[in-house]
């Protein structure tokens, strides 16, 4: 754990006693701060008591005694309207920060030269974060990985010159980190997301740009216009920047993909670094973008092409993100439960042909209509959850579909139909293009259920 010594002898308000909030309370206490922690949820308050923190009701507290307010990233800061604790903090003139801001202050105070790689973007953050950490480990570096990817940043080891911190950051976390200053900042892509929390796409993009603005070195994709504009502003300011692209292999300088080759472009000439052909965990153009960004984040280490190739080839991938969970004959079963919107599902549809597509859940705005150009890749769709009626209307006349209601029925039907396909590699694909909340507590539980259903079926000899 990282003790928050820069807050010693101060009284800190904290709201949100989930995983990262409780860790932040511990880090502050270990660093010598007095912590007034609260959560509207009684179970969370009970967990805090069990951890040694007696909750302090911030609704009745005197905010003038607080020097800082640590807010959980899931709590609204600005849109659709500020949380009541945010209003109280502003009225009292108390700074509002998150746990990664505490990490940044500790790093700056105790080990400012320690490597800190921060990754953001709308899609691909987790895979890229994991891949960067994996590649640094392949070079024998000590690596701590966390942030939005699962382990709260303050639960990691303290910053040190021989330790690389690889931290995934959501827009919510960036918004709560005013002094964010990574040694390498990575921005992958920007598409409309979380606009209920940020108001407009321009505001969302501006928050993401903050991660890049203060980075010593920036790695920026130029495959969509929002990030391209951000890259242009940084280049115009003369700040160290590495461009990456899958869509524009003709870049004069940067890291690109030419067919399956990750290559370094220098003054219009290409130098191959590694080949992604046959790396199942990095299948698809979206993963090629992730690989480009990860290689660029290595800096000069990427000149060791053999080590980079070995690292990419051995990357296991992440659960619920284009995860291969089994095969039956020539039928491949893929868990892409993390695809909770159409943009994410698009990446999976672009990666395969002859798809037996399991979709549905709690639909996002726009549904699956943006995916219509890819319907030709889908042999049949299997509808589950609350979005079934909406998706049936979209698919009607374009894709054969079956209403299955539940995931177990969808898996059984898709496996049955895929087994009869004459294609070289039919794919049973769970890529729901929906949130999971109508039937599952989160996308992880949905993906775990899919994996278990498939593995049980394969062991029992079903769907052959």
N, C-alpha and C positions, 0 to 999 in steps of 0.2 A: 504494500500500500504506500501511496505517496502522502506523507504528512504535510498538511497545508501550513507550513511555518510562516509564510508571508501574511497570515491572518492572526498571528499570535496576539493574545491580549485584546482581541477585538470581539464584539458581540455581533453575531451574524444571524440574520433571519433566513430560514430555508423553507420552501414549500414544495411538497412532492416527495413522499417517502417510499417510492418504488425502489427498484434496484439501484439506479445511479444516485438517487437522492439520499438513500441510507448510507451508501458508500461515501458520498460527499460529507455527510454529517460526521462520520467516523474520521475522515481525513482532517476535517477542520478541528475536531476535538483533539486528535493526536498532535496537531500543530499548535495547540494552545489557545484555541478560540473558544468562546462561549457560544453555543448553538441553540437558537430558539427555532425548533423544527415543528412543522404542522402539515397535516394532510386532511382533506375533507372526508377521507375514507377511514372508518373506524378500524378495519382490519389492518390498514397501513400503520395507524397509530399504535395498535397493539404490537405490531412487529417492531416499531421503534422503541417501545417500552422494553421489550425483550432484549433489545440491543443496548439498553442502558440510557435511552434518551426519553425523558419525560416530556411529552408534547406540550407546546406552548401555543395557545389559541391566538393566532396572529390577527384575528378580527378585533380583539380587545387589547392587543399589545400596544405599548408606546413605541412607535416606529422611530422616534428621535434618538433612541439608544442604539440603533443598528447602523453599522458602518457599511454593510453590504447586504444584498438580498440575493440568495441563490435560488433560482427557479428551475424546476424540472422542464426539460425541453418540450414535453407534450402539453404543457399548459399555455394557452393563448397569450402572446405578448402584445399583439396589435389587432389582429383580425380573428373572428368577425367583430370582436370587441375585447379590450384588455381584461384579463382576469382581475378580480377584485384586489388581489394582493399586489398586482402591478400598479393599480391606481393608488393604493396606499403608499407604496414605495416612492412613486413619483411625487406625491403630495409632500412626503417627508424629505425629498431630495436624496434618496438612497439609491446607489447604483444597483442595477439589475444585471446579474451575470449567471453563467452556468458552470458546470463542473470542469469543462475544458478550459475555461478562462482561468480557473484555479491552477490547472496543470501548466498553462502557459506562464503564469506568474512564478510558479515554482521553478520551472526550467530556466526562466530568465534570471532568477535570483541565484540559483545554485549551479547550473550547468548550461550556460547559454549556447555553447557550441555542440551540444548533444544533437544528433540527427533526429529530425522530426518531420515525417512525411504525412501530410494531411490530404485526404481524398474526398472529393464531392462530385456531384452530378445528379441528374434525375434517375438514370438507370445505370446499372453496372458497378455501383460503388463498392458493394461487398465483394464481388468477384475480384475487382481490381485491387482492393485493399489486401485480400487474402493472397493474391498472386504476387504483389510487391513484397509482402512479408516472406512468402515462400522463396522468392528469388534472392532476397538478402540472406536468408538462412542458407541457401545453396552456396553462397559465397563465404559461409562460415561466420557471418555476423550474428551477434546476439540481438534478437528481435522481440519486442513486445507489441502486440496487436490488440486494438480495442476501439472504444468509442461507440459509434452507432452500430457496429458489427456485433456487439454482444457483451463484451467485458467492459464495465465502466472504466473510464480512463484513469480515475484515481485509485482503482484497484490494481493497477499495473506497477511494475518496479519503477523507482525514481529515475529521472533523466540522468544519463551519464554519457561521457564521450564515446564509450565503446558499446553503447546500446542504441539501437534504432527503434524509435516509436513510430508505428504505422497506424494512423488513426483515421477511421472513417467518420465523416461529419455530414449530418443532415443540415438542411437550411435552418431548422429550428435551433440546432446547436451553434451554427455560425452566428445567428442573430444574438446569441447570448455570450459571444466571445469577442469583446471589443478590441482586445490587444492580440488577436490571433497573428502569429508570426512564424509559420513553419519554415524549415530550411528548404523543403520542396513542397509545393502545392500543386495538386492535380485536379483539373476540371475536365470531366468527360463529355458531358452533353447537357442540354437543357430543353425540356419539353414541358408543356403545361402540367403542373402537379401542385397539390397543396394550396391551390389558389383561395380556398376557403380560409386559410391561415395567413396568406400574404396579400390578398386583395387583387393584385394584377400580376400579369406575367412579367412586366418590367420591374416591379418591386421584388418578385421572386428572383429574377436574374441578378438584380443589384446585390441582393444578399449573398448569392453564390459567388459573385465577383469579389466580395470582401476576402474570401479565402485566398484568392490569387493576388490581390492587391499588395498584401504585406509579405508575400513569400519571397525568400531570397532567390529561389529559382522556381519558375512556373512551368508546368507541363500542361498544355492546353490542346484539346482536339479542335479541329476547325471544320467539323462535318455538319454543323448546323449554324444558322446565322447568328444566334445569340452568343454562342461561345466564340464564333469568328470575330464578332465585334469586340468582345472582351480581349481577345488576343491582339487585335489591331491596336487597341488603346495601350496595352502593355508594351508592345513593340515600339509604338510611337514615342513612349516615354523612355525608351532605351534600357528597359529592365530585362535581365536574363530570362529567356523564354525558349522552350523547346516545343515546337508544333508537332502534333501527331495527326495522322489521317488514314482512314481506310478508303474514303471516297475520292481522295485527291493524291494518288501516288506520284503525281508530277510535281509536288512541292519542291521548291528549290532547296530548302533546308528543313530537316526535321526527321521524324521517325514515321515510316509509312508501311503499308502492306502492299506488295506487288504479287498478285495471285495469292500464294500461300506464304510468301517470304516476308518476314519482318526485315526492313532495310533502313539503313541510315542514308539520308539524302544530304549531300554537301555540295553546294554550288551547282546543283542540277545533276550531280552524278550519284549513283547508287552503290552502296556497300552492304552486301547481305550480312545479317546478324544471326537469324535463326529461321527455321522452317516450321510452320504450324500444321503442315500436312500430317494427318494421322493422330493429332493430339485431340482425343475425343472430348476432354474437359474444356477445350477452347474452340469448339465447333461454332461456326457462324460468324457473320461480319461483326456483330456486336462484341463477340469475344475477341476478335482480331483487334478491335479498337482497344479493348481492355489490355490486351497483350502489348500493343504499341505503347500505351501509357505506362505500363509497368516497366517495360524495358527502358523507356526514357527516364523514369524516376531513378533508375540505377546510376545514372550519370556515367562517369568514366568506367565503372565496373562493366558496363555493357560491351566494352571492347574485348572482353574475354568471351568470344563467341561460343566456344565449346561449353563453358560453364552456363551461359544463358540458355543454350539449346537443351542441356541436360535438365536445367531447372524448369523450363517450360514443359518438356516432355513428361516430367514426373509430377506436374501439378495435379492434385486429385480433384480439383473443383470443389464446389460448395453444394451442400444439400439444398434441394428445392429449386436449384437454378440449373436447368438443363441437365439434371442428374440422371444418368443411366441406372435404372434400378433392376433391370433384368432382361433376358432374351428367351424367347421360345421359338426355336427354329430360326427363321429369318425375321421374326417380329421383334422390334425393339420397343421397350417400355421406358418412357422418359417422364420424370417428375419435374415440372417447371411451375410448381405451386406459387413461387414468388411472383409470377406474372399476374399482378393484381390490377393491371389496366391494359388497354388495347396496345399501347406503345410497347410495353414489355412483351406481350404475347406475340407481337409482330416479329420480334427477334427469333422466337422459336419457329414460327411458321416459315420464315425465310430460310431456316436451316434444314428443312426436310421436305420431301415430297411424299405422296400417298399417306396422308395423315388421318388418323382416327382420333378426332379432337374432342377431348372432354372439357367442356366450358360451363361457366355459370357460377352463381354466388350472388353477392350483393353488387349490382352493376355500378360502374363509375359513369360520369357524365359522358354522353356520346356513345356508350355501349361498345359494340363491335363493328359499327358501321365503317370506321376508318380502315378496317381490315378487309373490306370487300375485294380490293385488287388481288388479295392472296387466297381467295376462296377456291380458286382452281387447284390449289395444292391439297385441299381437304377432300378425302374420299367420303367421309361421313362425320357428322358432329353428334355429340351426346350431351344433352342439356340437363343440368342439375341446378337446384336451388332457386332463389327468388327471381333470378333474371330470365328464367325459362321462357315466359311468354314474350318478353321483349326480344330475346335472341331468336326465338322461333320466327317472329315477324321479319327480322333482318335476314335470316337464312332462307326463308321461304322462296322457292323457285331458283335458288342459286346453289344450295348445298343440301344434300339429303341429311335428315337429322332424325333423332329419336329422343323422345322425352323420357328421361330416366329418373328424375327427381333426386336420387341419392347417388353418392359416389360409388358405393359397392355395385349397384346395378349398372352404372355407366362403365365401370371397369370390365365387368363380365360381358356386356354387350360389345364393347370395343374390341376386347380380346377375341371374341368369337368371330367378328367380322374381319379383323385383321388377319386372322389365321387362314381365311379363305382368299386373301389377296394374292394376285400373281406378280405383284411388284417385287423388285429385288430386296427392298427393305421397308416394309410397311411399319409405321410408327404409331403406337398408342401413346398419345401425348396429353398429359394433364397440363394445360396452360390456360387457366380459367378466365383471364381478362377481367377478373372481378375480385373484390374483397371477399373474405371468407366468413364474415360475421353472421351470416344468416344460418349457417350450419356448423361452423367451427370457430373456436376462440381466436385462431390466428392462422396465417398461411402455413406455418410450420406444422401445426396439428393436421391440417388438410393434407400436406405433403407426406407426413408420416403415415397417415391412414392409407393413402394411395400406395406407398411403398409396401406396407404390410399386406394390403390386399393382393398386390401383384406377386409378392414373394410367397404368400400362402397358396395362391393359385398355381404358381409354377411348381412348388413342392408337391402339390396334390395331383399334378398332371392335368389340371383343368384347362379348358379353352384350346385343346390341341385338335 
